[in-house]
Amino acid sequence: MKNSIIKIFILNLIIFSLITYILGITDTAFKKNYLSDNIILYVINSIKYFIFWVLPNWWISIFCGSLSLTFLYGLIRKISKI
């Protein structure tokens, strides 16, 4: 049970991080400062933008959302066993 909860938490972290990454690319600050015509530089710049600007501002939301969904998953599993 504990091992599956940890896997679900990590999966939730990945999902929330991907959502913020995708939403961060659509941000106007990214388009102003990091946009590039070269596809390789675009990917590198988007990762830099995500690590240096998006994560420092959104890590609490990502963590709390992942924790909440994991708790909800565990609660639903407990209730379904009863």
PDB file of N, CA, C and O in Angstrom:
ATOM      1  N   MET A   1       0.824  -1.203   0.000  1.00  0.00           N
ATOM      2  CA  MET A   1       0.000   0.000   0.000  1.00  0.00           C
ATOM      3  C   MET A   1       0.863   1.259   0.000  1.00  0.00           C
ATOM      4  O   MET A   1       0.627   2.176  -0.786  1.00  0.00           O
ATOM      5  N   LYS A   2       1.863   1.303   0.882  1.00  0.00           N
ATOM      6  CA  LYS A   2       2.702   2.494   0.960  1.00  0.00           C
ATOM      7  C   LYS A   2       3.463   2.742  -0.334  1.00  0.00           C
ATOM      8  O   LYS A   2       3.610   3.887  -0.763  1.00  0.00           O
ATOM      9  N   ASN A   3       3.945   1.674  -0.956  1.00  0.00           N
ATOM     10  CA  ASN A   3       4.705   1.808  -2.184  1.00  0.00           C
ATOM     11  C   ASN A   3       3.846   2.381  -3.308  1.00  0.00           C
ATOM     12  O   ASN A   3       4.323   3.190  -4.104  1.00  0.00           O
ATOM     13  N   SER A   4       2.574   1.962  -3.379  1.00  0.00           N
ATOM     14  CA  SER A   4       1.707   2.487  -4.424  1.00  0.00           C
ATOM     15  C   SER A   4       1.356   3.948  -4.158  1.00  0.00           C
ATOM     16  O   SER A   4       1.186   4.721  -5.100  1.00  0.00           O
ATOM     17  N   ILE A   5       1.247   4.332  -2.896  1.00  0.00           N
ATOM     18  CA  ILE A   5       0.963   5.733  -2.557  1.00  0.00           C
ATOM     19  C   ILE A   5       2.125   6.624  -3.003  1.00  0.00           C
ATOM     20  O   ILE A   5       1.907   7.711  -3.536  1.00  0.00           O
ATOM     21  N   ILE A   6       3.338   6.170  -2.789  1.00  0.00           N
ATOM     22  CA  ILE A   6       4.511   6.950  -3.210  1.00  0.00           C
ATOM     23  C   ILE A   6       4.550   7.074  -4.733  1.00  0.00           C
ATOM     24  O   ILE A   6       4.878   8.134  -5.267  1.00  0.00           O
ATOM     25  N   LYS A   7       4.213   5.986  -5.428  1.00  0.00           N
ATOM     26  CA  LYS A   7       4.171   6.035  -6.895  1.00  0.00           C
ATOM     27  C   LYS A   7       3.106   7.010  -7.384  1.00  0.00           C
ATOM     28  O   LYS A   7       3.337   7.765  -8.328  1.00  0.00           O
ATOM     29  N   ILE A   8       1.956   6.994  -6.749  1.00  0.00           N
ATOM     30  CA  ILE A   8       0.879   7.916  -7.125  1.00  0.00           C
ATOM     31  C   ILE A   8       1.301   9.358  -6.861  1.00  0.00           C
ATOM     32  O   ILE A   8       1.020  10.243  -7.669  1.00  0.00           O
ATOM     33  N   PHE A   9       1.975   9.602  -5.734  1.00  0.00           N
ATOM     34  CA  PHE A   9       2.445  10.959  -5.422  1.00  0.00           C
ATOM     35  C   PHE A   9       3.446  11.438  -6.473  1.00  0.00           C
ATOM     36  O   PHE A   9       3.359  12.577  -6.931  1.00  0.00           O
ATOM     37  N   ILE A  10       4.380  10.597  -6.853  1.00  0.00           N
ATOM     38  CA  ILE A  10       5.372  10.968  -7.866  1.00  0.00           C
ATOM     39  C   ILE A  10       4.692  11.200  -9.212  1.00  0.00           C
ATOM     40  O   ILE A  10       5.045  12.134  -9.932  1.00  0.00           O
ATOM     41  N   LEU A  11       3.727  10.362  -9.553  1.00  0.00           N
ATOM     42  CA  LEU A  11       2.970  10.543 -10.789  1.00  0.00           C
ATOM     43  C   LEU A  11       2.216  11.870 -10.778  1.00  0.00           C
ATOM     44  O   LEU A  11       2.179  12.577 -11.786  1.00  0.00           O
ATOM     45  N   ASN A  12       1.618  12.205  -9.643  1.00  0.00           N
ATOM     46  CA  ASN A  12       0.929  13.495  -9.518  1.00  0.00           C
ATOM     47  C   ASN A  12       1.901  14.663  -9.650  1.00  0.00           C
ATOM     48  O   ASN A  12       1.580  15.672 -10.278  1.00  0.00           O
ATOM     49  N   LEU A  13       3.087  14.530  -9.060  1.00  0.00           N
ATOM     50  CA  LEU A  13       4.090  15.583  -9.208  1.00  0.00           C
ATOM     51  C   LEU A  13       4.470  15.785 -10.675  1.00  0.00           C
ATOM     52  O   LEU A  13       4.595  16.917 -11.143  1.00  0.00           O
ATOM     53  N   ILE A  14       4.649  14.690 -11.385  1.00  0.00           N
ATOM     54  CA  ILE A  14       5.011  14.773 -12.797  1.00  0.00           C
ATOM     55  C   ILE A  14       3.891  15.421 -13.608  1.00  0.00           C
ATOM     56  O   ILE A  14       4.144  16.273 -14.459  1.00  0.00           O
ATOM     57  N   ILE A  15       2.658  15.011 -13.339  1.00  0.00           N
ATOM     58  CA  ILE A  15       1.518  15.563 -14.079  1.00  0.00           C
ATOM     59  C   ILE A  15       1.374  17.056 -13.815  1.00  0.00           C
ATOM     60  O   ILE A  15       1.203  17.832 -14.755  1.00  0.00           O
ATOM     61  N   PHE A  16       1.441  17.471 -12.559  1.00  0.00           N
ATOM     62  CA  PHE A  16       1.334  18.890 -12.235  1.00  0.00           C
ATOM     63  C   PHE A  16       2.505  19.686 -12.819  1.00  0.00           C
ATOM     64  O   PHE A  16       2.318  20.814 -13.275  1.00  0.00           O
ATOM     65  N   SER A  17       3.696  19.115 -12.807  1.00  0.00           N
ATOM     66  CA  SER A  17       4.851  19.804 -13.386  1.00  0.00           C
ATOM     67  C   SER A  17       4.698  19.968 -14.891  1.00  0.00           C
ATOM     68  O   SER A  17       5.036  21.017 -15.440  1.00  0.00           O
ATOM     69  N   LEU A  18       4.194  18.943 -15.558  1.00  0.00           N
ATOM     70  CA  LEU A  18       3.970  19.051 -17.005  1.00  0.00           C
ATOM     71  C   LEU A  18       2.917  20.099 -17.338  1.00  0.00           C
ATOM     72  O   LEU A  18       3.057  20.846 -18.307  1.00  0.00           O
ATOM     73  N   ILE A  19       1.869  20.150 -16.533  1.00  0.00           N
ATOM     74  CA  ILE A  19       0.835  21.162 -16.756  1.00  0.00           C
ATOM     75  C   ILE A  19       1.417  22.565 -16.607  1.00  0.00           C
ATOM     76  O   ILE A  19       1.158  23.434 -17.440  1.00  0.00           O
ATOM     77  N   THR A  20       2.204  22.795 -15.548  1.00  0.00           N
ATOM     78  CA  THR A  20       2.797  24.124 -15.367  1.00  0.00           C
ATOM     79  C   THR A  20       3.838  24.415 -16.435  1.00  0.00           C
ATOM     80  O   THR A  20       4.002  25.571 -16.826  1.00  0.00           O
ATOM     81  N   TYR A  21       4.550  23.393 -16.921  1.00  0.00           N
ATOM     82  CA  TYR A  21       5.514  23.586 -18.006  1.00  0.00           C
ATOM     83  C   TYR A  21       4.802  24.036 -19.270  1.00  0.00           C
ATOM     84  O   TYR A  21       5.228  24.988 -19.925  1.00  0.00           O
ATOM     85  N   ILE A  22       3.719  23.353 -19.612  1.00  0.00           N
ATOM     86  CA  ILE A  22       2.969  23.705 -20.823  1.00  0.00           C
ATOM     87  C   ILE A  22       2.351  25.091 -20.694  1.00  0.00           C
ATOM     88  O   ILE A  22       2.388  25.877 -21.641  1.00  0.00           O
ATOM     89  N   LEU A  23       1.790  25.392 -19.542  1.00  0.00           N
ATOM     90  CA  LEU A  23       1.217  26.719 -19.341  1.00  0.00           C
ATOM     91  C   LEU A  23       2.298  27.794 -19.292  1.00  0.00           C
ATOM     92  O   LEU A  23       2.054  28.933 -19.689  1.00  0.00           O
ATOM     93  N   GLY A  24       3.484  27.447 -18.811  1.00  0.00           N
ATOM     94  CA  GLY A  24       4.581  28.411 -18.768  1.00  0.00           C
ATOM     95  C   GLY A  24       5.083  28.794 -20.150  1.00  0.00           C
ATOM     96  O   GLY A  24       5.521  29.925 -20.364  1.00  0.00           O
ATOM     97  N   ILE A  25       5.021  27.858 -21.086  1.00  0.00           N
ATOM     98  CA  ILE A  25       5.456  28.152 -22.453  1.00  0.00           C
ATOM     99  C   ILE A  25       4.532  29.172 -23.109  1.00  0.00           C
ATOM    100  O   ILE A  25       4.970  29.946 -23.961  1.00  0.00           O
ATOM    101  N   THR A  26       3.263  29.179 -22.723  1.00  0.00           N
ATOM    102  CA  THR A  26       2.317  30.126 -23.313  1.00  0.00           C
ATOM    103  C   THR A  26       2.385  31.505 -22.661  1.00  0.00           C
ATOM    104  O   THR A  26       1.681  32.420 -23.087  1.00  0.00           O
ATOM    105  N   ASP A  27       3.204  31.663 -21.655  1.00  0.00           N
ATOM    106  CA  ASP A  27       3.328  32.922 -20.933  1.00  0.00           C
ATOM    107  C   ASP A  27       3.991  33.982 -21.804  1.00  0.00           C
ATOM    108  O   ASP A  27       4.878  33.667 -22.598  1.00  0.00           O
ATOM    109  N   THR A  28       3.570  35.229 -21.659  1.00  0.00           N
ATOM    110  CA  THR A  28       4.145  36.303 -22.457  1.00  0.00           C
ATOM    111  C   THR A  28       5.585  36.610 -22.044  1.00  0.00           C
ATOM    112  O   THR A  28       6.379  37.052 -22.874  1.00  0.00           O
ATOM    113  N   ALA A  29       5.933  36.382 -20.776  1.00  0.00           N
ATOM    114  CA  ALA A  29       7.317  36.616 -20.346  1.00  0.00           C
ATOM    115  C   ALA A  29       8.265  35.650 -21.050  1.00  0.00           C
ATOM    116  O   ALA A  29       9.380  36.030 -21.408  1.00  0.00           O
ATOM    117  N   PHE A  30       7.837  34.410 -21.250  1.00  0.00           N
ATOM    118  CA  PHE A  30       8.654  33.455 -21.994  1.00  0.00           C
ATOM    119  C   PHE A  30       8.816  33.915 -23.438  1.00  0.00           C
ATOM    120  O   PHE A  30       9.912  33.850 -23.995  1.00  0.00           O
ATOM    121  N   LYS A  31       7.747  34.372 -24.033  1.00  0.00           N
ATOM    122  CA  LYS A  31       7.798  34.794 -25.435  1.00  0.00           C
ATOM    123  C   LYS A  31       8.664  36.037 -25.613  1.00  0.00           C
ATOM    124  O   LYS A  31       9.302  36.205 -26.652  1.00  0.00           O
ATOM    125  N   LYS A  32       8.692  36.904 -24.609  1.00  0.00           N
ATOM    126  CA  LYS A  32       9.512  38.115 -24.695  1.00  0.00           C
ATOM    127  C   LYS A  32      10.998  37.836 -24.519  1.00  0.00           C
ATOM    128  O   LYS A  32      11.821  38.376 -25.259  1.00  0.00           O
ATOM    129  N   ASN A  33      11.348  37.003 -23.552  1.00  0.00           N
ATOM    130  CA  ASN A  33      12.746  36.845 -23.148  1.00  0.00           C
ATOM    131  C   ASN A  33      13.436  35.601 -23.694  1.00  0.00           C
ATOM    132  O   ASN A  33      14.650  35.620 -23.894  1.00  0.00           O
ATOM    133  N   TYR A  34      12.709  34.534 -23.939  1.00  0.00           N
ATOM    134  CA  TYR A  34      13.359  33.263 -24.244  1.00  0.00           C
ATOM    135  C   TYR A  34      13.024  32.685 -25.612  1.00  0.00           C
ATOM    136  O   TYR A  34      13.554  31.635 -25.975  1.00  0.00           O
ATOM    137  N   LEU A  35      12.174  33.330 -26.367  1.00  0.00           N
ATOM    138  CA  LEU A  35      11.752  32.785 -27.648  1.00  0.00           C
ATOM    139  C   LEU A  35      12.920  32.727 -28.632  1.00  0.00           C
ATOM    140  O   LEU A  35      13.752  33.633 -28.671  1.00  0.00           O
ATOM    141  N   SER A  36      12.976  31.660 -29.421  1.00  0.00           N
ATOM    142  CA  SER A  36      14.051  31.488 -30.398  1.00  0.00           C
ATOM    143  C   SER A  36      13.482  30.814 -31.641  1.00  0.00           C
ATOM    144  O   SER A  36      12.493  30.084 -31.564  1.00  0.00           O
ATOM    145  N   ASP A  37      14.111  31.063 -32.784  1.00  0.00           N
ATOM    146  CA  ASP A  37      13.697  30.426 -34.032  1.00  0.00           C
ATOM    147  C   ASP A  37      14.258  29.018 -34.157  1.00  0.00           C
ATOM    148  O   ASP A  37      13.661  28.167 -34.816  1.00  0.00           O
ATOM    149  N   ASN A  38      15.394  28.769 -33.531  1.00  0.00           N
ATOM    150  CA  ASN A  38      16.026  27.457 -33.571  1.00  0.00           C
ATOM    151  C   ASN A  38      15.290  26.531 -32.591  1.00  0.00           C
ATOM    152  O   ASN A  38      15.101  26.888 -31.428  1.00  0.00           O
ATOM    153  N   ILE A  39      14.878  25.357 -33.051  1.00  0.00           N
ATOM    154  CA  ILE A  39      14.079  24.455 -32.231  1.00  0.00           C
ATOM    155  C   ILE A  39      14.857  23.933 -31.017  1.00  0.00           C
ATOM    156  O   ILE A  39      14.278  23.753 -29.946  1.00  0.00           O
ATOM    157  N   ILE A  40      16.149  23.690 -31.176  1.00  0.00           N
ATOM    158  CA  ILE A  40      16.960  23.196 -30.055  1.00  0.00           C
ATOM    159  C   ILE A  40      17.092  24.281 -28.990  1.00  0.00           C
ATOM    160  O   ILE A  40      16.946  24.011 -27.798  1.00  0.00           O
ATOM    161  N   LEU A  41      17.367  25.498 -29.422  1.00  0.00           N
ATOM    162  CA  LEU A  41      17.448  26.604 -28.462  1.00  0.00           C
ATOM    163  C   LEU A  41      16.099  26.888 -27.820  1.00  0.00           C
ATOM    164  O   LEU A  41      16.031  27.284 -26.656  1.00  0.00           O
ATOM    165  N   TYR A  42      15.033  26.688 -28.573  1.00  0.00           N
ATOM    166  CA  TYR A  42      13.694  26.885 -28.027  1.00  0.00           C
ATOM    167  C   TYR A  42      13.430  25.914 -26.884  1.00  0.00           C
ATOM    168  O   TYR A  42      12.908  26.307 -25.840  1.00  0.00           O
ATOM    169  N   VAL A  43      13.787  24.651 -27.078  1.00  0.00           N
ATOM    170  CA  VAL A  43      13.578  23.644 -26.023  1.00  0.00           C
ATOM    171  C   VAL A  43      14.465  23.942 -24.820  1.00  0.00           C
ATOM    172  O   VAL A  43      14.004  23.873 -23.681  1.00  0.00           O
ATOM    173  N   ILE A  44      15.716  24.268 -25.056  1.00  0.00           N
ATOM    174  CA  ILE A  44      16.637  24.590 -23.954  1.00  0.00           C
ATOM    175  C   ILE A  44      16.156  25.823 -23.199  1.00  0.00           C
ATOM    176  O   ILE A  44      16.162  25.840 -21.969  1.00  0.00           O
ATOM    177  N   ASN A  45      15.741  26.851 -23.929  1.00  0.00           N
ATOM    178  CA  ASN A  45      15.253  28.068 -23.282  1.00  0.00           C
ATOM    179  C   ASN A  45      13.955  27.829 -22.519  1.00  0.00           C
ATOM    180  O   ASN A  45      13.738  28.421 -21.462  1.00  0.00           O
ATOM    181  N   SER A  46      13.096  26.967 -23.046  1.00  0.00           N
ATOM    182  CA  SER A  46      11.851  26.689 -22.323  1.00  0.00           C
ATOM    183  C   SER A  46      12.133  25.942 -21.026  1.00  0.00           C
ATOM    184  O   SER A  46      11.469  26.179 -20.017  1.00  0.00           O
ATOM    185  N   ILE A  47      13.111  25.042 -21.044  1.00  0.00           N
ATOM    186  CA  ILE A  47      13.490  24.334 -19.813  1.00  0.00           C
ATOM    187  C   ILE A  47      14.124  25.305 -18.816  1.00  0.00           C
ATOM    188  O   ILE A  47      13.846  25.243 -17.619  1.00  0.00           O
ATOM    189  N   LYS A  48      14.973  26.198 -19.316  1.00  0.00           N
ATOM    190  CA  LYS A  48      15.570  27.209 -18.430  1.00  0.00           C
ATOM    191  C   LYS A  48      14.490  28.097 -17.814  1.00  0.00           C
ATOM    192  O   LYS A  48      14.534  28.400 -16.622  1.00  0.00           O
ATOM    193  N   TYR A  49      13.532  28.506 -18.623  1.00  0.00           N
ATOM    194  CA  TYR A  49      12.449  29.347 -18.128  1.00  0.00           C
ATOM    195  C   TYR A  49      11.638  28.608 -17.068  1.00  0.00           C
ATOM    196  O   TYR A  49      11.254  29.186 -16.051  1.00  0.00           O
ATOM    197  N   PHE A  50      11.384  27.332 -17.315  1.00  0.00           N
ATOM    198  CA  PHE A  50      10.623  26.533 -16.358  1.00  0.00           C
ATOM    199  C   PHE A  50      11.365  26.389 -15.041  1.00  0.00           C
ATOM    200  O   PHE A  50      10.770  26.539 -13.974  1.00  0.00           O
ATOM    201  N   ILE A  51      12.655  26.101 -15.104  1.00  0.00           N
ATOM    202  CA  ILE A  51      13.436  25.878 -13.881  1.00  0.00           C
ATOM    203  C   ILE A  51      13.666  27.175 -13.106  1.00  0.00           C
ATOM    204  O   ILE A  51      13.556  27.193 -11.880  1.00  0.00           O
ATOM    205  N   PHE A  52      13.983  28.256 -13.812  1.00  0.00           N
ATOM    206  CA  PHE A  52      14.365  29.489 -13.113  1.00  0.00           C
ATOM    207  C   PHE A  52      13.218  30.440 -12.823  1.00  0.00           C
ATOM    208  O   PHE A  52      13.347  31.294 -11.945  1.00  0.00           O
ATOM    209  N   TRP A  53      12.087  30.322 -13.537  1.00  0.00           N
ATOM    210  CA  TRP A  53      10.984  31.254 -13.311  1.00  0.00           C
ATOM    211  C   TRP A  53       9.699  30.585 -12.868  1.00  0.00           C
ATOM    212  O   TRP A  53       9.043  31.071 -11.947  1.00  0.00           O
ATOM    213  N   VAL A  54       9.321  29.486 -13.497  1.00  0.00           N
ATOM    214  CA  VAL A  54       8.036  28.864 -13.167  1.00  0.00           C
ATOM    215  C   VAL A  54       8.118  28.080 -11.864  1.00  0.00           C
ATOM    216  O   VAL A  54       7.295  28.282 -10.972  1.00  0.00           O
ATOM    217  N   LEU A  55       9.100  27.186 -11.740  1.00  0.00           N
ATOM    218  CA  LEU A  55       9.194  26.368 -10.528  1.00  0.00           C
ATOM    219  C   LEU A  55       9.348  27.172  -9.239  1.00  0.00           C
ATOM    220  O   LEU A  55       8.681  26.854  -8.253  1.00  0.00           O
ATOM    221  N   PRO A  56      10.199  28.200  -9.204  1.00  0.00           N
ATOM    222  CA  PRO A  56      10.298  28.950  -7.940  1.00  0.00           C
ATOM    223  C   PRO A  56       8.979  29.603  -7.522  1.00  0.00           C
ATOM    224  O   PRO A  56       8.736  29.802  -6.332  1.00  0.00           O
ATOM    225  N   ASN A  57       8.135  29.932  -8.485  1.00  0.00           N
ATOM    226  CA  ASN A  57       6.867  30.575  -8.142  1.00  0.00           C
ATOM    227  C   ASN A  57       5.731  29.591  -7.911  1.00  0.00           C
ATOM    228  O   ASN A  57       4.772  29.921  -7.213  1.00  0.00           O
ATOM    229  N   TRP A  58       5.811  28.405  -8.471  1.00  0.00           N
ATOM    230  CA  TRP A  58       4.690  27.481  -8.436  1.00  0.00           C
ATOM    231  C   TRP A  58       4.977  26.181  -7.690  1.00  0.00           C
ATOM    232  O   TRP A  58       4.107  25.311  -7.672  1.00  0.00           O
ATOM    233  N   TRP A  59       6.137  25.998  -7.076  1.00  0.00           N
ATOM    234  CA  TRP A  59       6.458  24.712  -6.458  1.00  0.00           C
ATOM    235  C   TRP A  59       5.530  24.376  -5.300  1.00  0.00           C
ATOM    236  O   TRP A  59       5.224  23.203  -5.083  1.00  0.00           O
ATOM    237  N   ILE A  60       5.081  25.366  -4.560  1.00  0.00           N
ATOM    238  CA  ILE A  60       4.172  25.100  -3.444  1.00  0.00           C
ATOM    239  C   ILE A  60       2.830  24.594  -3.969  1.00  0.00           C
ATOM    240  O   ILE A  60       2.259  23.654  -3.416  1.00  0.00           O
ATOM    241  N   SER A  61       2.332  25.210  -5.022  1.00  0.00           N
ATOM    242  CA  SER A  61       1.065  24.768  -5.609  1.00  0.00           C
ATOM    243  C   SER A  61       1.178  23.370  -6.195  1.00  0.00           C
ATOM    244  O   SER A  61       0.266  22.557  -6.045  1.00  0.00           O
ATOM    245  N   ILE A  62       2.287  23.084  -6.859  1.00  0.00           N
ATOM    246  CA  ILE A  62       2.510  21.758  -7.429  1.00  0.00           C
ATOM    247  C   ILE A  62       2.557  20.719  -6.317  1.00  0.00           C
ATOM    248  O   ILE A  62       1.913  19.675  -6.415  1.00  0.00           O
ATOM    249  N   PHE A  63       3.309  20.997  -5.270  1.00  0.00           N
ATOM    250  CA  PHE A  63       3.443  20.057  -4.160  1.00  0.00           C
ATOM    251  C   PHE A  63       2.118  19.848  -3.426  1.00  0.00           C
ATOM    252  O   PHE A  63       1.734  18.712  -3.150  1.00  0.00           O
ATOM    253  N   CYS A  64       1.425  20.932  -3.113  1.00  0.00           N
ATOM    254  CA  CYS A  64       0.156  20.809  -2.381  1.00  0.00           C
ATOM    255  C   CYS A  64      -0.916  20.119  -3.226  1.00  0.00           C
ATOM    256  O   CYS A  64      -1.691  19.319  -2.703  1.00  0.00           O
ATOM    257  N   GLY A  65      -0.968  20.416  -4.511  1.00  0.00           N
ATOM    258  CA  GLY A  65      -1.920  19.743  -5.380  1.00  0.00           C
ATOM    259  C   GLY A  65      -1.641  18.257  -5.480  1.00  0.00           C
ATOM    260  O   GLY A  65      -2.566  17.446  -5.440  1.00  0.00           O
ATOM    261  N   SER A  66      -0.379  17.895  -5.609  1.00  0.00           N
ATOM    262  CA  SER A  66      -0.003  16.486  -5.668  1.00  0.00           C
ATOM    263  C   SER A  66      -0.314  15.780  -4.361  1.00  0.00           C
ATOM    264  O   SER A  66      -0.809  14.654  -4.357  1.00  0.00           O
ATOM    265  N   LEU A  67      -0.025  16.436  -3.270  1.00  0.00           N
ATOM    266  CA  LEU A  67      -0.318  15.860  -1.956  1.00  0.00           C
ATOM    267  C   LEU A  67      -1.826  15.678  -1.760  1.00  0.00           C
ATOM    268  O   LEU A  67      -2.265  14.657  -1.231  1.00  0.00           O
ATOM    269  N   SER A  68      -2.608  16.654  -2.181  1.00  0.00           N
ATOM    270  CA  SER A  68      -4.063  16.564  -2.044  1.00  0.00           C
ATOM    271  C   SER A  68      -4.631  15.424  -2.875  1.00  0.00           C
ATOM    272  O   SER A  68      -5.461  14.656  -2.389  1.00  0.00           O
ATOM    273  N   LEU A  69      -4.189  15.305  -4.129  1.00  0.00           N
ATOM    274  CA  LEU A  69      -4.691  14.219  -4.970  1.00  0.00           C
ATOM    275  C   LEU A  69      -4.258  12.854  -4.465  1.00  0.00           C
ATOM    276  O   LEU A  69      -5.015  11.889  -4.570  1.00  0.00           O
ATOM    277  N   THR A  70      -3.051  12.758  -3.920  1.00  0.00           N
ATOM    278  CA  THR A  70      -2.591  11.499  -3.352  1.00  0.00           C
ATOM    279  C   THR A  70      -3.420  11.131  -2.124  1.00  0.00           C
ATOM    280  O   THR A  70      -3.806   9.974  -1.953  1.00  0.00           O
ATOM    281  N   PHE A  71      -3.689  12.108  -1.279  1.00  0.00           N
ATOM    282  CA  PHE A  71      -4.529  11.865  -0.105  1.00  0.00           C
ATOM    283  C   PHE A  71      -5.924  11.422  -0.529  1.00  0.00           C
ATOM    284  O   PHE A  71      -6.486  10.498   0.057  1.00  0.00           O
ATOM    285  N   LEU A  72      -6.484  12.074  -1.542  1.00  0.00           N
ATOM    286  CA  LEU A  72      -7.798  11.711  -2.049  1.00  0.00           C
ATOM    287  C   LEU A  72      -7.807  10.291  -2.614  1.00  0.00           C
ATOM    288  O   LEU A  72      -8.759   9.539  -2.406  1.00  0.00           O
ATOM    289  N   TYR A  73      -6.745   9.932  -3.325  1.00  0.00           N
ATOM    290  CA  TYR A  73      -6.607   8.577  -3.861  1.00  0.00           C
ATOM    291  C   TYR A  73      -6.570   7.546  -2.727  1.00  0.00           C
ATOM    292  O   TYR A  73      -7.247   6.520  -2.795  1.00  0.00           O
ATOM    293  N   GLY A  74      -5.785   7.819  -1.698  1.00  0.00           N
ATOM    294  CA  GLY A  74      -5.689   6.910  -0.556  1.00  0.00           C
ATOM    295  C   GLY A  74      -7.013   6.790   0.180  1.00  0.00           C
ATOM    296  O   GLY A  74      -7.390   5.702   0.616  1.00  0.00           O
ATOM    297  N   LEU A  75      -7.711   7.895   0.316  1.00  0.00           N
ATOM    298  CA  LEU A  75      -9.007   7.902   0.987  1.00  0.00           C
ATOM    299  C   LEU A  75     -10.026   7.088   0.195  1.00  0.00           C
ATOM    300  O   LEU A  75     -10.783   6.312   0.778  1.00  0.00           O
ATOM    301  N   ILE A  76     -10.053   7.251  -1.089  1.00  0.00           N
ATOM    302  CA  ILE A  76     -10.977   6.493  -1.941  1.00  0.00           C
ATOM    303  C   ILE A  76     -10.662   5.008  -1.902  1.00  0.00           C
ATOM    304  O   ILE A  76     -11.570   4.177  -1.887  1.00  0.00           O
ATOM    305  N   ARG A  77      -9.376   4.674  -1.886  1.00  0.00           N
ATOM    306  CA  ARG A  77      -9.003   3.251  -1.787  1.00  0.00           C
ATOM    307  C   ARG A  77      -9.429   2.641  -0.456  1.00  0.00           C
ATOM    308  O   ARG A  77      -9.897   1.504  -0.399  1.00  0.00           O
ATOM    309  N   LYS A  78      -9.258   3.419   0.618  1.00  0.00           N
ATOM    310  CA  LYS A  78      -9.677   2.931   1.946  1.00  0.00           C
ATOM    311  C   LYS A  78     -11.180   2.731   1.996  1.00  0.00           C
ATOM    312  O   LYS A  78     -11.659   1.726   2.522  1.00  0.00           O
ATOM    313  N   ILE A  79     -11.928   3.683   1.452  1.00  0.00           N
ATOM    314  CA  ILE A  79     -13.377   3.583   1.478  1.00  0.00           C
ATOM    315  C   ILE A  79     -13.864   2.415   0.623  1.00  0.00           C
ATOM    316  O   ILE A  79     -14.819   1.728   0.986  1.00  0.00           O
ATOM    317  N   SER A  80     -13.201   2.193  -0.517  1.00  0.00           N
ATOM    318  CA  SER A  80     -13.631   1.106  -1.397  1.00  0.00           C
ATOM    319  C   SER A  80     -13.360  -0.267  -0.798  1.00  0.00           C
ATOM    320  O   SER A  80     -14.019  -1.239  -1.168  1.00  0.00           O
ATOM    321  N   LYS A  81     -12.402  -0.365   0.121  1.00  0.00           N
ATOM    322  CA  LYS A  81     -12.114  -1.647   0.784  1.00  0.00           C
ATOM    323  C   LYS A  81     -13.139  -1.982   1.842  1.00  0.00           C
ATOM    324  O   LYS A  81     -13.314  -3.148   2.198  1.00  0.00           O
ATOM    325  N   ILE A  82     -13.814  -0.975   2.344  1.00  0.00           N
ATOM    326  CA  ILE A  82     -14.800  -1.201   3.419  1.00  0.00           C
ATOM    327  C   ILE A  82     -16.056  -1.818   2.874  1.00  0.00           C
ATOM    328  O   ILE A  82     -16.993  -2.078   3.629  1.00  0.00           O
TER     329      ILE A  82
END
